[in-house]
Amino acid sequence: MRIRNYFRRADRVQQGLRLGLLGIGLSLGAAALQPAVALAGPKDFVIYTTRLGGDAEQAKPYIDKFAAYLDKTTGWAAGSAKGVFLPSRKEVLAALPAQKPGFGVLEPSLFLSQQKADGLQVLAQVESTDLNTPKLHVLVKNPAIKTLADLDGKKLWTQLADAPQYLNNVVLDGKGDAATRFQLKQIGVATKGIRAVIRGEADATLVDDEQLAEAKKMEGGADLKTVYTSPALPPLLVVSFGTSLSAADRQSLTKALLGMCATATGKDICKEMHITRFAPAAAALLTTTQKRYGQP
């Protein structure tokens, strides 16, 4: 019962987190999810994160608070910042060309794939134990699988199946092409992959530290083991898109974000969004990750 309650709580947390981080990413998805509402402006924003769940409707209250805070703190006119949360990489990629947002909060996997194409500039990073994935473990049950190489050609269920270059070059060992090396299946939440491995439907899945600890407490979880652990992974990144947002507005936005979670009003919004604080990007980790991502 305790484990079931944990995962139910985790699912609710996932919803809340995305709702909150939605608050950093509005415009793109709003048009995609509600075609009748045309949002298009340099201060529109989008959010994409995979660790937690939720949808645009659930996120709207958090988004509105976040947007209003940014308008007031940066000196932008009321109603300037608008945004939406998009639950999948596919939706984000479909919305970007049409909506051309000014900024957003993105998973590092999406940042790396779109950095050149969309002229992304990193403004800050998100510090959060709920939203970020510092590292990932490859989880298996079959005792015959002892190394990552033993998984070649086998079923790997993961939230990163739609980002095979990031999965292979950054998360895994960079050997081969994940899209052809494994039988990848995209999943929405980590618990689905864990249960699939326990039941034998999948050979492996990817989990973070918290998910790993709880997975081993599930019925059948005692036989689970890790055969690989990733290097350190970057957190969610706040980025600007090209020159949609002026240099002055980028500076104002960055300043507002870096101080937000320590202000009387902002700290409550950050708490609702499960954000500890916004911080300057960890340049060394980001550079190392970019090099791994771009390797042949």
DRENDO-1510 file (C-alpha; in Angstrom, 1 decimal, always signed):
<recs>
REC; n; res; u; v; w
REC; 1; MET; +0.0; +0.0; +0.0 .
REC; 2; ARG; +2.8; +2.4; +0.9 .
REC; 3; ILE; +4.4; +1.9; -2.6 .
REC; 4; ARG; +1.1; +2.4; -4.4 .
REC; 5; ASN; +0.5; +5.6; -2.5 .
REC; 6; TYR; +4.0; +6.8; -3.3 .
REC; 7; PHE; +3.4; +6.4; -7.0 .
REC; 8; ARG; +0.0; +7.9; -6.9 .
REC; 9; ARG; +1.6; +10.8; -5.1 .
REC; 10; ALA; +4.4; +10.9; -7.6 .
REC; 11; ASP; +1.8; +11.1; -10.4 .
REC; 12; ARG; +0.1; +14.0; -8.7 .
REC; 13; VAL; +3.4; +15.7; -8.1 .
REC; 14; GLN; +4.2; +15.3; -11.8 .
REC; 15; GLN; +1.0; +17.0; -12.7 .
REC; 16; GLY; +1.7; +19.8; -10.3 .
REC; 17; LEU; +5.2; +20.3; -11.4 .
REC; 18; ARG; +4.3; +20.6; -15.0 .
REC; 19; LEU; +1.5; +22.8; -14.1 .
REC; 20; GLY; +4.0; +25.0; -12.4 .
REC; 21; LEU; +6.7; +24.9; -14.9 .
REC; 22; LEU; +4.0; +25.5; -17.3 .
REC; 23; GLY; +4.2; +28.8; -15.8 .
REC; 24; ILE; +7.4; +29.2; -17.8 .
REC; 25; GLY; +6.1; +28.1; -21.1 .
REC; 26; LEU; +2.8; +29.3; -22.4 .
REC; 27; SER; +2.5; +30.6; -26.0 .
REC; 28; LEU; +3.5; +27.6; -28.1 .
REC; 29; GLY; +1.1; +25.2; -26.7 .
REC; 30; ALA; -1.8; +27.5; -26.2 .
REC; 31; ALA; -2.2; +27.9; -29.9 .
REC; 32; ALA; -1.7; +24.2; -30.5 .
REC; 33; LEU; -4.2; +23.1; -27.9 .
REC; 34; GLN; -6.6; +26.0; -28.5 .
REC; 35; PRO; -6.4; +27.0; -32.2 .
REC; 36; ALA; -9.0; +29.7; -31.7 .
REC; 37; VAL; -6.6; +31.6; -29.4 .
REC; 38; ALA; -3.7; +33.0; -31.4 .
REC; 39; LEU; -0.9; +33.8; -29.1 .
REC; 40; ALA; +2.1; +35.3; -30.8 .
REC; 41; GLY; +4.4; +37.7; -29.1 .
REC; 42; PRO; +8.0; +38.0; -28.0 .
REC; 43; LYS; +7.1; +37.5; -24.3 .
REC; 44; ASP; +5.1; +34.3; -24.9 .
REC; 45; PHE; +6.7; +31.3; -23.5 .
REC; 46; VAL; +6.6; +27.4; -23.5 .
REC; 47; ILE; +7.5; +24.7; -21.0 .
REC; 48; TYR; +8.5; +21.1; -21.6 .
REC; 49; THR; +9.5; +18.7; -18.9 .
REC; 50; THR; +9.3; +15.0; -18.7 .
REC; 51; ARG; +9.8; +14.0; -15.1 .
REC; 52; LEU; +6.3; +15.0; -14.0 .
REC; 53; GLY; +2.8; +14.9; -15.5 .
REC; 54; GLY; -0.1; +17.2; -16.1 .
REC; 55; ASP; -1.7; +19.1; -18.9 .
REC; 56; ALA; -2.3; +22.6; -20.1 .
REC; 57; GLU; -5.7; +23.0; -18.4 .
REC; 58; GLN; -4.3; +21.9; -15.0 .
REC; 59; ALA; -1.4; +24.2; -15.4 .
REC; 60; LYS; -3.2; +27.3; -16.2 .
REC; 61; PRO; -3.6; +28.7; -12.7 .
REC; 62; TYR; +0.1; +28.3; -12.1 .
REC; 63; ILE; +0.9; +29.8; -15.5 .
REC; 64; ASP; -1.2; +32.9; -14.9 .
REC; 65; LYS; +0.5; +33.6; -11.5 .
REC; 66; PHE; +3.9; +33.1; -13.0 .
REC; 67; ALA; +3.2; +35.3; -16.0 .
REC; 68; ALA; +1.7; +38.1; -13.8 .
REC; 69; TYR; +4.8; +38.0; -11.6 .
REC; 70; LEU; +7.1; +38.3; -14.6 .
REC; 71; ASP; +5.1; +41.2; -16.0 .
REC; 72; LYS; +5.2; +43.1; -12.8 .
REC; 73; THR; +8.9; +42.4; -11.9 .
REC; 74; THR; +10.3; +43.1; -15.3 .
REC; 75; GLY; +8.2; +46.2; -15.9 .
REC; 76; TRP; +6.4; +44.6; -18.9 .
REC; 77; ALA; +2.8; +45.7; -19.5 .
REC; 78; ALA; +0.2; +43.6; -17.8 .
REC; 79; GLY; -0.7; +40.6; -19.9 .
REC; 80; SER; +2.5; +40.7; -22.0 .
REC; 81; ALA; +3.7; +37.3; -20.8 .
REC; 82; LYS; +1.5; +34.4; -22.0 .
REC; 83; GLY; +2.3; +30.7; -22.1 .
REC; 84; VAL; +1.3; +27.1; -22.0 .
REC; 85; PHE; +2.6; +23.7; -21.0 .
REC; 86; LEU; +3.1; +21.1; -23.7 .
REC; 87; PRO; +3.2; +17.5; -22.5 .
REC; 88; SER; +5.2; +16.0; -25.4 .
REC; 89; ARG; +8.3; +16.7; -27.4 .
REC; 90; LYS; +6.2; +16.2; -30.6 .
REC; 91; GLU; +3.8; +19.0; -29.6 .
REC; 92; VAL; +6.6; +21.4; -28.8 .
REC; 93; LEU; +8.3; +20.8; -32.1 .
REC; 94; ALA; +5.1; +21.3; -34.0 .
REC; 95; ALA; +4.3; +24.5; -32.1 .
REC; 96; LEU; +7.6; +26.3; -32.2 .
REC; 97; PRO; +7.6; +27.3; -35.9 .
REC; 98; ALA; +4.1; +28.6; -35.8 .
REC; 99; GLN; +4.2; +30.5; -32.5 .
REC; 100; LYS; +7.8; +31.7; -32.3 .
REC; 101; PRO; +7.9; +32.2; -28.5 .
REC; 102; GLY; +10.3; +34.5; -26.9 .
REC; 103; PHE; +11.5; +32.1; -24.2 .
REC; 104; GLY; +10.8; +28.8; -22.5 .
REC; 105; VAL; +11.8; +26.2; -19.9 .
REC; 106; LEU; +13.1; +23.0; -21.7 .
REC; 107; GLU; +14.4; +19.6; -21.0 .
REC; 108; PRO; +18.2; +19.5; -21.9 .
REC; 109; SER; +17.4; +16.9; -24.5 .
REC; 110; LEU; +15.2; +19.3; -26.4 .
REC; 111; PHE; +17.6; +22.2; -25.9 .
REC; 112; LEU; +20.4; +20.3; -27.4 .
REC; 113; SER; +18.5; +19.2; -30.5 .
REC; 114; GLN; +17.1; +22.7; -31.1 .
REC; 115; GLN; +19.9; +24.9; -30.0 .
REC; 116; LYS; +21.2; +25.8; -33.5 .
REC; 117; ALA; +17.9; +25.5; -35.4 .
REC; 118; ASP; +16.1; +27.9; -33.0 .
REC; 119; GLY; +19.1; +30.1; -31.9 .
REC; 120; LEU; +18.6; +29.1; -28.3 .
REC; 121; GLN; +20.5; +31.1; -25.6 .
REC; 122; VAL; +20.6; +29.9; -22.0 .
REC; 123; LEU; +19.4; +32.4; -19.5 .
REC; 124; ALA; +19.3; +30.3; -16.3 .
REC; 125; GLN; +18.6; +26.9; -15.0 .
REC; 126; VAL; +16.0; +25.4; -12.7 .
REC; 127; GLU; +17.0; +23.9; -9.4 .
REC; 128; SER; +14.4; +21.4; -8.3 .
REC; 129; THR; +14.5; +17.9; -6.7 .
REC; 130; ASP; +11.1; +17.2; -8.3 .
REC; 131; LEU; +11.7; +18.4; -11.8 .
REC; 132; ASN; +15.3; +17.6; -12.6 .
REC; 133; THR; +17.0; +14.2; -13.3 .
REC; 134; PRO; +20.6; +14.4; -12.1 .
REC; 135; LYS; +21.4; +11.0; -13.4 .
REC; 136; LEU; +19.6; +7.9; -14.8 .
REC; 137; HIS; +20.0; +4.2; -14.1 .
REC; 138; VAL; +19.3; +1.3; -16.6 .
REC; 139; LEU; +17.0; -1.0; -14.6 .
REC; 140; VAL; +16.6; -4.7; -15.5 .
REC; 141; LYS; +15.3; -7.9; -14.0 .
REC; 142; ASN; +16.7; -10.7; -16.2 .
REC; 143; PRO; +19.8; -12.0; -14.4 .
REC; 144; ALA; +21.4; -12.8; -17.8 .
REC; 145; ILE; +21.6; -9.1; -18.5 .
REC; 146; LYS; +24.8; -7.9; -16.8 .
REC; 147; THR; +26.0; -5.0; -18.9 .
REC; 148; LEU; +24.5; -2.4; -21.2 .
REC; 149; ALA; +25.9; -4.3; -24.2 .
REC; 150; ASP; +23.7; -7.3; -23.2 .
REC; 151; LEU; +20.7; -5.1; -24.0 .
REC; 152; ASP; +21.6; -4.6; -27.7 .
REC; 153; GLY; +18.5; -5.5; -29.8 .
REC; 154; LYS; +16.3; -5.8; -26.7 .
REC; 155; LYS; +13.3; -3.8; -25.5 .
REC; 156; LEU; +14.1; -0.5; -23.7 .
REC; 157; TRP; +11.1; +1.5; -22.4 .
REC; 158; THR; +11.9; +5.2; -21.6 .
REC; 159; GLN; +10.7; +8.7; -21.6 .
REC; 160; LEU; +13.6; +9.5; -23.9 .
REC; 161; ALA; +12.8; +7.2; -26.8 .
REC; 162; ASP; +11.8; +10.2; -28.8 .
REC; 163; ALA; +15.3; +11.8; -28.2 .
REC; 164; PRO; +17.6; +8.9; -29.3 .
REC; 165; GLN; +20.7; +11.0; -29.9 .
REC; 166; TYR; +20.5; +12.4; -26.3 .
REC; 167; LEU; +19.6; +9.0; -25.0 .
REC; 168; ASN; +22.6; +7.3; -26.6 .
REC; 169; ASN; +25.3; +10.0; -26.6 .
REC; 170; VAL; +24.5; +11.7; -23.3 .
REC; 171; VAL; +22.7; +9.3; -21.1 .
REC; 172; LEU; +24.2; +6.0; -22.3 .
REC; 173; ASP; +27.7; +5.2; -23.4 .
REC; 174; GLY; +27.6; +6.7; -26.9 .
REC; 175; LYS; +28.1; +3.4; -28.7 .
REC; 176; GLY; +26.0; +3.1; -31.7 .
REC; 177; ASP; +22.6; +4.6; -32.5 .
REC; 178; ALA; +20.0; +4.1; -29.8 .
REC; 179; ALA; +17.1; +4.1; -32.3 .
REC; 180; THR; +18.5; +1.0; -34.0 .
REC; 181; ARG; +20.6; -0.4; -31.2 .
REC; 182; PHE; +17.6; -1.0; -28.9 .
REC; 183; GLN; +13.9; -1.6; -29.4 .
REC; 184; LEU; +12.8; +1.7; -28.0 .
REC; 185; LYS; +9.3; +2.5; -26.7 .
REC; 186; GLN; +8.2; +5.9; -25.5 .
REC; 187; ILE; +6.4; +6.1; -22.2 .
REC; 188; GLY; +4.8; +9.0; -20.4 .
REC; 189; VAL; +5.8; +8.1; -16.8 .
REC; 190; ALA; +8.6; +6.1; -15.3 .
REC; 191; THR; +6.3; +3.8; -13.3 .
REC; 192; LYS; +5.0; +2.3; -16.6 .
REC; 193; GLY; +8.5; +1.2; -17.5 .
REC; 194; ILE; +9.2; -0.2; -14.1 .
REC; 195; ARG; +6.1; -2.4; -14.1 .
REC; 196; ALA; +6.8; -3.5; -17.7 .
REC; 197; VAL; +10.3; -4.8; -16.6 .
REC; 198; ILE; +8.8; -6.5; -13.6 .
REC; 199; ARG; +6.2; -8.3; -15.7 .
REC; 200; GLY; +8.7; -9.1; -18.4 .
REC; 201; GLU; +7.1; -7.0; -21.1 .
REC; 202; ALA; +10.3; -4.9; -21.4 .
REC; 203; ASP; +13.9; -5.9; -20.9 .
REC; 204; ALA; +15.0; -2.5; -19.4 .
REC; 205; THR; +13.8; +0.9; -18.4 .
REC; 206; LEU; +15.4; +4.2; -17.2 .
REC; 207; VAL; +14.8; +5.5; -13.6 .
REC; 208; ASP; +16.3; +8.2; -11.4 .
REC; 209; ASP; +17.5; +7.7; -7.8 .
REC; 210; GLU; +14.1; +8.2; -6.2 .
REC; 211; GLN; +12.3; +6.0; -8.7 .
REC; 212; LEU; +15.0; +3.3; -8.3 .
REC; 213; ALA; +14.6; +3.2; -4.5 .
REC; 214; GLU; +10.8; +2.9; -4.8 .
REC; 215; ALA; +10.8; +0.4; -7.6 .
REC; 216; LYS; +12.7; -2.1; -5.5 .
REC; 217; LYS; +9.9; -1.9; -2.9 .
REC; 218; MET; +7.2; -2.8; -5.4 .
REC; 219; GLU; +5.9; -6.3; -5.6 .
REC; 220; GLY; +8.5; -8.2; -7.7 .
REC; 221; GLY; +10.9; -5.3; -7.4 .
REC; 222; ALA; +13.4; -7.2; -5.2 .
REC; 223; ASP; +14.8; -8.8; -8.3 .
REC; 224; LEU; +15.5; -5.5; -10.1 .
REC; 225; LYS; +19.0; -4.4; -10.6 .
REC; 226; THR; +20.9; -1.6; -12.3 .
REC; 227; VAL; +23.5; -2.4; -15.1 .
REC; 228; TYR; +24.5; +1.1; -16.0 .
REC; 229; THR; +24.4; +4.6; -14.4 .
REC; 230; SER; +24.6; +7.7; -16.5 .
REC; 231; PRO; +27.1; +10.6; -16.1 .
REC; 232; ALA; +25.7; +13.8; -14.5 .
REC; 233; LEU; +22.9; +15.2; -16.5 .
REC; 234; PRO; +21.9; +18.9; -16.9 .
REC; 235; PRO; +18.8; +20.4; -15.2 .
REC; 236; LEU; +15.9; +22.1; -16.9 .
REC; 237; LEU; +17.1; +25.2; -18.8 .
REC; 238; VAL; +15.4; +28.6; -19.2 .
REC; 239; VAL; +16.2; +29.7; -22.8 .
REC; 240; SER; +15.4; +32.5; -25.2 .
REC; 241; PHE; +14.5; +31.8; -28.8 .
REC; 242; GLY; +16.6; +33.6; -31.3 .
REC; 243; THR; +16.1; +37.4; -31.2 .
REC; 244; SER; +12.3; +37.3; -30.6 .
REC; 245; LEU; +13.0; +38.8; -27.1 .
REC; 246; SER; +15.1; +41.9; -27.2 .
REC; 247; ALA; +18.5; +42.0; -25.4 .
REC; 248; ALA; +17.0; +44.4; -22.8 .
REC; 249; ASP; +14.0; +42.1; -22.2 .
REC; 250; ARG; +16.3; +39.0; -21.9 .
REC; 251; GLN; +18.3; +40.9; -19.3 .
REC; 252; SER; +15.2; +41.9; -17.3 .
REC; 253; LEU; +13.8; +38.4; -17.5 .
REC; 254; THR; +17.0; +36.8; -16.3 .
REC; 255; LYS; +17.2; +39.2; -13.4 .
REC; 256; ALA; +13.6; +38.6; -12.4 .
REC; 257; LEU; +14.0; +34.9; -12.5 .
REC; 258; LEU; +17.3; +34.7; -10.5 .
REC; 259; GLY; +15.7; +36.7; -7.6 .
REC; 260; MET; +12.2; +35.3; -7.9 .
REC; 261; CYS; +12.2; +32.5; -5.3 .
REC; 262; ALA; +13.7; +34.7; -2.6 .
REC; 263; THR; +11.0; +37.4; -2.8 .
REC; 264; ALA; +7.9; +37.6; -0.7 .
REC; 265; THR; +5.5; +37.0; -3.6 .
REC; 266; GLY; +7.8; +34.9; -5.8 .
REC; 267; LYS; +8.7; +32.3; -3.2 .
REC; 268; ASP; +5.1; +31.1; -2.9 .
REC; 269; ILE; +4.8; +30.8; -6.7 .
REC; 270; CYS; +8.1; +28.9; -6.8 .
REC; 271; LYS; +6.9; +26.5; -4.1 .
REC; 272; GLU; +3.7; +25.8; -6.0 .
REC; 273; MET; +5.8; +25.1; -9.1 .
REC; 274; HIS; +8.2; +22.8; -7.1 .
REC; 275; ILE; +11.1; +25.1; -8.0 .
REC; 276; THR; +13.8; +25.6; -5.4 .
REC; 277; ARG; +15.2; +28.5; -7.3 .
REC; 278; PHE; +16.4; +29.8; -10.7 .
REC; 279; ALA; +20.2; +29.9; -10.9 .
REC; 280; PRO; +22.9; +30.8; -13.4 .
REC; 281; ALA; +23.6; +27.9; -15.7 .
REC; 282; ALA; +26.3; +25.4; -14.8 .
REC; 283; ALA; +28.6; +26.2; -17.7 .
REC; 284; ALA; +31.0; +23.3; -17.2 .
REC; 285; LEU; +28.3; +20.6; -17.1 .
REC; 286; LEU; +26.5; +22.1; -20.0 .
REC; 287; THR; +29.7; +22.3; -22.2 .
REC; 288; THR; +30.6; +18.7; -21.3 .
REC; 289; THR; +27.1; +17.6; -22.2 .
REC; 290; GLN; +27.1; +19.5; -25.5 .
REC; 291; LYS; +30.3; +17.7; -26.5 .
REC; 292; ARG; +28.9; +14.3; -25.7 .
REC; 293; TYR; +25.7; +15.1; -27.6 .
REC; 294; GLY; +27.6; +16.1; -30.7 .
REC; 295; GLN; +30.0; +13.1; -30.8 .
REC; 296; PRO; +29.7; +10.9; -34.0 .
</recs>
